[in-house]
Amino acid sequence: MPVATAEDILLKWRKEFPILSETTYLVTHSMGAMPKKAAVYLNRYLEEWNKEGVTAWDKWLPYVLEHGNLIGSLIDAPEETIIMHQNVSTLTAIAISSIFQPGKRSKVVTTDLNFPSVYYNWKMHESIGMKIHMIRSPDGITIPLEAWEEAIDEETLAVVIDHGIFRSGFMQDVKAITKMAHEKGAYSFVDAYQTTGCVPFSVLDWDADFATGGSHKWLCGGAGAAWMYVKEDLIPKVEPRVTGWLSQANPFNFDLNMEFASNAMRFATGTLGIPALYAARAGTEIIAEIGVDAIRQKSLQLTEKLINLAVSNGFQVNTPRDPDQRAGMVCIDFPGADQVEQELIKRKIIVDYRPKCGIRISPHFYTTEEEIDLFYDELMKLRNS
Ligand SMILES: Cc1ncc(COP(=O)(O)O)c(C=O)c1O
């Protein structure tokens, strides 16, 4: 009997993702494909609501931390250190409200390649004394470690690190930057949206204070289930100003004397988006079952293939060639790339285009080599037409 290769084992999952039989789906960096089982869990939510009414909260409330623990199993986070919310933007506001005190340390180091939504939240505190130090990328692709070293000082409250850069796929050395931050007494806040589920990492090894990400990209979980990890020994030391009744140790006491929960529920606000968590469950379970190491190995092979084909066909590649500096996607640019992206989508080859970046293409565990070849065949035809 023929032995199944690692590749066969990954591709056996394709049938669980219906969109893969309809399209060439190379856009996981933006929105991962939906697993069939997402519908099973969403229906379970509806059944619980229908049959159990208000008593379904006995399951739904504990599920928030359970879902966090499931994410935690992928990123080496201890149990009950992850809170779920609708999006990373909200989580950023909660994190800032936990550590920024006007009149105290106020400098925040960020970069012009970070995802803007997170930046907006820090930036909006300038009117109450926050000082933003923006590191400018020298090439639109990378941020040198020396630039962090120069920027971080005794005034620094926090460093805001995007692990995988959404415009280039560059991967930053979070551990090294966090170490620089800690040496000066600053916090590290990591946005790992572009790597969670496609690059293995450990929040403990990073020694990160806060790390965040969400469900709708590499975790194949649909919209509205973002997560934030907070370092275990930091949780009891901070009190978020952006808050609500579910952050309390005993929320059903409805007490005006506040007492925060001792676990990640401290960063909850009010009623949580349970359907989004149910929708996100199947994708995260599948990633956990496959294992992020296996996903990374395949991702590196296919992103390398994408880069080699781009270089040999004379495209500008806006993604690092060094595998240690590359997350899960490849960006290629040329005049007219935005129009070509539209034409590719008409041909059911799903990628996207971003200014200052080009066409973004990402393989995941469910992508075949033939799909990469098909993408290039069409790209060459369109470029030459
Ligand atoms: C690096 C990064 N952070 C955050 C987000 C999303 O933020 P939010 O959950 O606030 O929509 C994205 C993309 O959607 C992203 O690429």
The ligand as a Tripos MOL2 file, in Angstrom:
@<TRIPOS>MOLECULE
LIG
   16    16     1     0     0
SMALL
NO_CHARGES

@<TRIPOS>ATOM
      1 C1         -1.7150   42.8640   11.2400 C.3       1 LIG1
      2 C2         -3.2060   43.0290   11.3670 C.ar      1 LIG1
      3 N1         -3.7330   43.4030   12.5520 N.ar      1 LIG1
      4 C3         -5.0540   43.5620   12.7270 C.ar      1 LIG1
      5 C4         -5.9330   43.3240   11.6820 C.ar      1 LIG1
      6 C5         -7.4060   43.4560   11.9100 C.3       1 LIG1
      7 O1         -7.7600   44.2900   12.9730 O.3       1 LIG1
      8 P1         -9.2560   44.2780   13.5230 P.3       1 LIG1
      9 O2         -9.4740   42.9480   14.1800 O.co2     1 LIG1
     10 O3         -9.3220   45.4020   14.4730 O.co2     1 LIG1
     11 O4        -10.1640   44.4610   12.3390 O.co2     1 LIG1
     12 C6         -5.4180   42.9440   10.4200 C.ar      1 LIG1
     13 C7         -6.2820   42.6920    9.2370 C.2       1 LIG1
     14 O5         -7.4690   42.6320    9.1700 O.2       1 LIG1
     15 C8         -4.0360   42.7850   10.2740 C.ar      1 LIG1
     16 O6         -3.5050   42.3950    9.1050 O.3       1 LIG1
@<TRIPOS>BOND
     1     1     2 1
     2     2     3 ar
     3     2    15 ar
     4     3     4 ar
     5     4     5 ar
     6     5     6 1
     7     5    12 ar
     8     6     7 1
     9     7     8 1
    10     8     9 2
    11     8    10 1
    12     8    11 1
    13    12    13 1
    14    12    15 ar
    15    13    14 2
    16    15    16 1
@<TRIPOS>SUBSTRUCTURE
     1 LIG1         1 GROUP 0 **** ****
